[in-house]
Amino acid sequence: MRRREKHNDSKELAQDLRQDFDVSWYKRMLSAPVDTEKLPIGMKVFGVLCVLGALFALYEVVLAVVSTVQLFTEGQMNQLGLSTIVVTFIHLADIGLLAACFAVFGIRLFRNQRRFAALVIYAVYVLLLAGAICSLMLYGVNPRLAVYVGLFALLVAFQIYLDPSLRQERQLQRKLHESELRDEQEEGTLGRDRSGRGYIALNFFNLFWIFVAASFIGDVMESIFHVLVVDPGHWQDRAGLLFGQFSPIYGCGALLMTLFLNRFYKSNVILIFFVSAVIGGAFEFFVSLFMQYTFGAVAWDYTGQWLSIDGRTCGWAMGCWGLLGVLWIKLLLPFLLWLVDLIPWNWRYSITAVAAVFMAADCIMSLQALDCWYERLSGNPVVSPIQHFYADHFNDQFMENRFQSMTVNPGSAVRGGH
């Protein structure tokens, strides 16, 4: 009886908060458009600096393109190989697009068009990710990556600041959200898509735990498959990160499956199978290409297999991805959602924050360890403090034992001149 009364009180609180928020929002919309609020002069100065910096970057890109084309026509880039040349031009194009977006962002910011400026940032996020990937391929883990990370963090801060909502409205939203979390957990619908168009809510909390769980399940599944089918009786560690039994390719694959198939969870199994097969095959191909071009690493090779595509994926592998997609959407995702919902709502943010920091550190250190391993195998001297750290704690023998399914050939990487 007390629980029902508490539940009713919680619903009434949520209704009151929602009504207060709606009234505040409508008053704000009727009284003054968001873009009429004056930005501090410092923000407008920053907008001007963005435009000037973008123009300078575009000028540098044009000079770099002209110089690269000239070297290419003179035959001086032939020794680098086609892969390096292609990635170089993609990187230059990405920087050019980034500069153009920053110019638009600066102009909109100077003209006080906050909403449009905030929307431009989403395009910049994608271009920053593409630029970081190209930088990894061409130069490995290097100080240039700090520029991309710094710009990303700066834009996140600006996007939060440019959010047209008032602080009071954000506080009301947070209280409303907490109240709704209580209701949903008591009703057993926590984490579900409230619009009804998809199966789960595509928020950071759900997507993060999908990545973690799928990374762990994928590693265990692949290890068992290897010991039973590929090489009976021989156990091989299939982990893809330095710490923990995680295979991030399965975590990222599960994220893609969830994002693309969230609205198709009630669809025909055959449709889910074929969509999952295409998504999984394309993702596997891209990851193989990225690993080889960046670190000269090969973790799988389907050469000679049925419908092999450059040895990076094949017909039966795509079929496995299709089957995994069906199992994921129909069985594993509902079970995972139920499992995650066992975490008390008032603990979930703290636990998720700690886990996210660990996973981020694990991923970053894994990339650095692979990069240092690549440098050592390339015969380059160990000079920087970071290289000494990884040479002492994660030497060649450790890396070979940790990543048993992976072979590294520096000559096949883009920066190796392949």
LINFENZI-V218073 format. One line per field, one symbol per residue. ss: DSSP state (H for helix, E for strand, C for the rest). A space follows every 10 residues. Layout:
ss = ???
//
This chain:
ss = CHHHHHHHHH HHHHHHHHHH HHHHHHHHHH HCCHHHCCCC HHHHHHHHHH HHHHHHHHHH HHHHHHHHHH HHHCCCCHHH CHHHHHHHHH HHHHHHHHHH HHHHHHHHHH CCCHHHHHHH HHHHHHHHHH HHHHHHHHHC CCCHHHHHHH HHHHHHHHHH HHCCCCHHHH HHHHHHHHHH HHHHHHHCCC CECCCCCCCE CCCHHHHHHH HHHHHHHHHH HHHHHHHHHH CCCCCCCCCC CCCCCCCHHH HHHHHHHHHH HHHHCCCCHH HHHHHHHHHH HHHHHHHHHH HHHHHCEECC CCCCCCCCEC CCECHHHHHH HHHHHHHHHH HHHHHHHHHH CCCCCCCHHH HHHHHHHHHH HHHHHHHHHH HHHHHHHCCC CCCCHHHHHH HHHCCHHHHH HHCCCCEECH HHCHHHCC
//
